Amino acid sequence: MLPPLKTVRSGLRRTTEALATELVQPGSSMPEWSELEWQLASAAAAAHGVSPLLCKFSRWRNPKWTLFLASQREHVEHRHRRIAALLERIDVDARVAGLAIVPLKGSALHALEIYAPGERPMADIDLLVCESDAERAGKLLQDLGYVESFVAWKHRVFKPATGQPAAGLGEHRDTPVNIELHTRIQERLPVSAVDITGRIYPRQPRPGLNSYPSTGALMNHLLLHAAGNICNRSLRLLHLHDIALLSARMSASDWNILWDEHASESPWWALPPLRLVARYYKNAVPETVFARMERDCPALLRTISRHQTLTQVSCSDLWLHALAGIEWSRSFREVGRYVRNRVRPPGETIKERDDMVRTQFWLHGQSWVRQNQGRRILALLTRPVPRMDTLYVVRAALESPALR
């Protein structure tokens, strides 16, 4: 049995904000939390991907908390070795096949040694190939023992032909390593796509694994990815940590790529994630960058982003929002498209939802995701509806023998 959802919601908010403070400025006095609050803190740490980092930095010495963090770091380090070995195989096979592939986000951050093995979890491997190489890249993955699981609007998802996800809280060494194959780097904010592929794919690609063209290009991708997650209320503290650590390595010229002369539009979407970084990581972002972005960002989004917290734009906010992300619309036409899509989802959205229900075990048996859109809208407008992903991780924390 879950505690009252209002209790869970307030506990998640309190513990999430405390974890963010402890990660950035370790050494605060240990919170006087109840057993439930420590369980919710463990759920939040797992959901935000920062358990291994807190193992390294947090000075709180609650015995169950300490053991949980140490266990998570061990699982992540073991999983990292599996991912590194898989990337080496992909590199060798891609060289033989004459395929140029760019490992994205977490893989790139590890390659730059921004993180040590065991510090940063990776749910899967993201790979970018050019459109003309997509089928050959899919064949390469199939030869490695992968099968295509489903196709989303942003990528194709491949999973190992054998193996099942490990149920439980947080990372597990035996969880299969999925691969997401991209031909474009883009996000819908909230209905129109922002595409930055031209800044991410190398100018002169070579067979095998390729790096991002520059540190600024990697930052560009991290910021757009974070923007998409803020828009969808699924940001993680790990995303902010990635940006803060990479920012420390950047010069003024590295930031300039966001305003590259070849870009189709200004990086209006980068202000909200950078403001959240600055909220928790003081002086992580140069003031000159903010000055330029203030001019690019639409007025409503600029105003709302001044006051947002990590909890409000992440799964730590327990309730679903009927119009989540509408403030990212840049015109009345986009607002209209957004509302129409919410009332009557396009076929692509319905298919993606069905694929999620079929492939994500944390959604199995959940009646909410199978309700028709009319019932879903009515529920959202008349009562608080909890997020299924958040409830899953909260239940896992409450049922974990190690945290009882």
N, C-alpha and C positions, 0 to 999 in steps of 0.2 A: 504494500500500500504506500502510495506517495503521500508526503505531508501536504497540507493545503497549498494549492498552487500559488496563492499570494505570498506565502512564506518562502516557497521555492524562488519565486521571482525576486523578492527583496534580497534573499540570501545570495543569489547569483550576481545581482548588481553590486552588492557590498564586497563580495569576495573577488569578483573580476577586477574592480577598480583597485583593490588592495594588492592583487597579484601584479598589476601593471606597475604600481609604485615600487613594489619590492624588486621586480626585475630590473627596473631602471636605476633605482637607488637602494641597493641592498643594505640591510642593517637596521631597518625599522624594528621597533619592539614587536615581539610575537603577539599576534592578535589573541584576545581572550574569546575565542570562538567556541561554540557548542560543538558536539560531535557532528550534528547535521551540517553546520557551517563548514567544518573541515571536509566533510564529504562533498559539499557543493564546491568548495575551493578546488578539490581534486577533479571534479567534473569540469570546472571552468578551465583549469590548467590543461587538461587533456583536449578539450574542444578548441582551445586557442593555440595548441601546438607548442606550449612553452614548458612542459614538464621537465624535459632534459636540461633546458637552460636554467630553470629554477633550481634544479639539483646542483648546478655549478655555482649559482649566485646567491640563492636564498639562504639566510641565516636563521630562519625559524627552525626550531628543533623539536617540534611535535613528532614523537616516534613513528606513528603511522604515516604521517605526511612525508617524513624523511625517507622511509622505506619505499613508499610509493614512487617518489621522484627518482630514487636510485634504480628501482626496477625499470622505470620508463627509459632512463638513460641507457641501461644495458640493452633493452629491446631495440632501441633506436640505433645504437652502435652496431648491433648484430645485423639489423636490417640494412644499414648503410653499406656494410661489406657486401651484402647480396646485390644491392643496387649498383655499386661500383663495379663489381664483376660483370654484371649484365651490360653496363655501358661499355666496358672494354670489349665484350663480344660484339655488340652492335657496331662499335668503331671498326673492328677488324672486318666484319662482314660488309659494312658500308664501303670500306676501301676497295674490297674485291669487286663489289657491284658497281663502283663508280658513283655512289650516292653521297651527296652532301647533306648532312643532318646537323641541326643546331639543338643541343640539349638546353632546356629553358629553366628559368627561375632557380629552384633549389639546386639542381645539378650544376648550374653555372656559379652559384654562390659557393658551393663546395669546391669547385675547380679553382676559384680565386683564393681559397683557403680563408674565406671570411668566417667559416665555421669549421670546427674540428669534428671528426667522426663521432657521432653520438650526441651532438648538441642540437641538431635541427632535424626533426622528422620530415619525411617525404611520403606523402600518401601514394604517389605514383611518379612515373617518369613522363615528363612532357617533352615532345620532340617536334621540331619544325622542319618541314621539307617544302620545296617549291611544288606548285600544283602539278606540274608535269611529271614529278617523281612520286606522286602519292601512291599509285598502284604498286610500283616496284618496292616502295618502302613498306607497304602492307604485306607484300610477299616476303620480304626480309623478316618481318616480325613473325609471320606464320611459320617460316623455316626455323625460328627460334623456339617454336612450341606454343605460339600465341594464337588465339582465335578472336575474331571481331565480335565484340559484345553488343555494341549499339553505336549509332551515329547521332551525335548532337549537332547543333548548328555551328558550334565552334570547332569541333574535332571529332575524330573517330576513336572509340575506346576499344583497346585490345586487352584481353586478360589471358593468363596462362590456361592452357587446356585442362590442367588438373589443379586441384587445390581450392579450398574454400576460405573465406574470411574468418578470422578468429573472433568469436563473440567476446565481449568484455570491455573494460574501460581502457581507453587510450591505445597506445601502440603495442603491437605484438610481433615478435621476430618472424613468426610463421605466416603472417598475412601475405597473400599473393601480391606481387608487384605488378600493378596494371600499368599500361602505357597509353598515353593520349597522343594521338598523331594529329598535328596541326598543319594546315597549309596557309593559314592566315592568322595574324595576331590581332584580335579585335574584341570589343565589348559593346553590348547594347546599353546605352545610357539615356533613357530607359528603353526606348524602342529603336532609335537610330543608331547604327553601328559606327563606332570610331575604330578605324583601321590604321595600325602603325607598322604593318609588315615591312614596308620599305625601309624603316629605320632599324629593323631587327635582323633581317636576312643579310648575310655578308655580301659585300660588293664583288669579291672574287672567291667564291666558295671552292673548296677542294674536297675530294672524296674523303669520307670519314666524318668524325665529329668535328664541328667548327664552333669557335667561340662567338659571342656577340661581337659586333664590329667595334664596340667601345664600352667603357664603363657607363657612359651616358645612355647608351642604347639599352643596357640592362636596367638602369634606373627608369628609363621611359617605360619599359615593360612592367616593372614592379608597380609603378604608379598607376598605370592603366588597369592592371589586374586588381589593385587595391580599390580603385574607383568603382569598378564593376561590382566588387564585393560590398562596398558601402551602399551603393545603389540598391543591392539586393538584400541588405541587412545580414551579410554573412562574413564581414571582416573578421580577421583573427589578429590577436596581439602579435603573433609571429610575423604577419605582413608588415606591421609597423617596425618591428625589430630589424627585419631585413633592410628596410629603407633607411633606418637610422644608421646601421653599420656601413652600408654602402655609401651613404652620404659623407661619412667621415673620410672616405678615400677620394672624394671628387674635388676637382678644381672648378673654377668659374667656367672654363671652356667646356668641361664635361656637362655642365648644366645647360649649356647653349643648344645642345642637340634637341632639347624639347621645343625650341623655336627654329628648327632646321628650315632653311629657305625652301627645301623641297617638300615640306609638309603641307598637306592640303588645308590644315586649319591650326589655330593656336591650341596649346594644351590647356584649354579651359577646365578640363576634368581633373587636373592634377592638384588643384588647390585644396579640396576637401581632405584627401589622404595626407597631404603635407601638413595641413593644420592639425590633424590628429597626431601626427608624429611629433610636431612641436609642442602639443599639449602635454605629452608624457616625456619626451626626450628634449630637454631644454637645450637650445642653441645647436640642435642637430641640422637645421636647415638655414642657409644664409638668408638674411633679411632682403638682400637684393632679388633673390628668387621670388619671395613673397610679393615684392613690389610689382614685378612684372606680371605675376599670375593674377593679382587683384584686378588688373585691367581686363584680363581674358575671361574671367569667370562670370556667368550670368548673375544678375543682382540677387535673385531669390536664393539660389544655391549658395552664393557668397555669404549671404546673411545667415542662413540656416547652419552652414558649416562652422560658423564662429563658436557655436555653443554645443556642438555634438560631442558626445563621449564615446568611448570604446563600447560600453555596454549598449548604448542606443543603436549602434549600427552593426551589431554582431548577434550571434545566437544566444548571448547572455541576456538579451531582452526576450523574455519567454513568450510574449504574445505575438501572434501574426498581425500584420497591418494590412488593411484592405487596399490602401493606395501607396504601399511602400515604394519609394523611389520616384514618385511623381514630380518631386521638386527638381529632378535632373532634367526635366523637359525644358527645351529652349524656345518653344513657340506654342501658341494656342493649338496649332495643328498637331504638334506632338502630344499635347495633353489629350486631344480628342482621340488620337490613335491609341494612346495608352489606355484610356478608359474603355474604348471598344474592345481592346484585347483582353481586358480584365473581365468584361461582361460576356464576351463571346471569344474565347481563346482560339487562335488559328490552329489549323490542323497540325502544324509543326509542333506547337506547344503541347497539344494533347498527346502526340506521339512521344515527345520527350518525357512527359509525365508518366506515360505507360512504361517506357523503358526504365525510368527510375524505380517504379514500383517493382518491376521484374528483376532488376539487377542489384538494388540496394537492400540488403537484408534487414536494415533497421526500419524499413517501411513495410515489411511483410506483416500482414494482419492488421494494418491500420485502416480503419474504415474511412477516415477523413479524406485520404488521398483518392479514394474511389468514388466519392460523392460527385454528383453532377455540379456544374458551375453555379447554377441557381441556388442550390442548397448551401454551397460554400460561401457565396456572397451574403446570403441571408444570415448565416452563422456569424460571419465576420462583422456584420453591421449590428447584430443584436446581443452579442456576448463575447467575452474574451476567449480566443481560441489559441491553445498553446502550440508551439512549434514541435513537430515530430522529432526532428534531429536533436533538439535540446532535451526533450523528455527521455529520449533513448540514452543519452550520456548521463543524465541525472539518475535514471534507474540503474544504469551500470555501476555508478558510484555507490548508490545505496545498497546494492546487492553484493558488492565486492567484499569477500571475507576479510581481506587485508585492511579494509577501512572501517570495519565494525568494531 
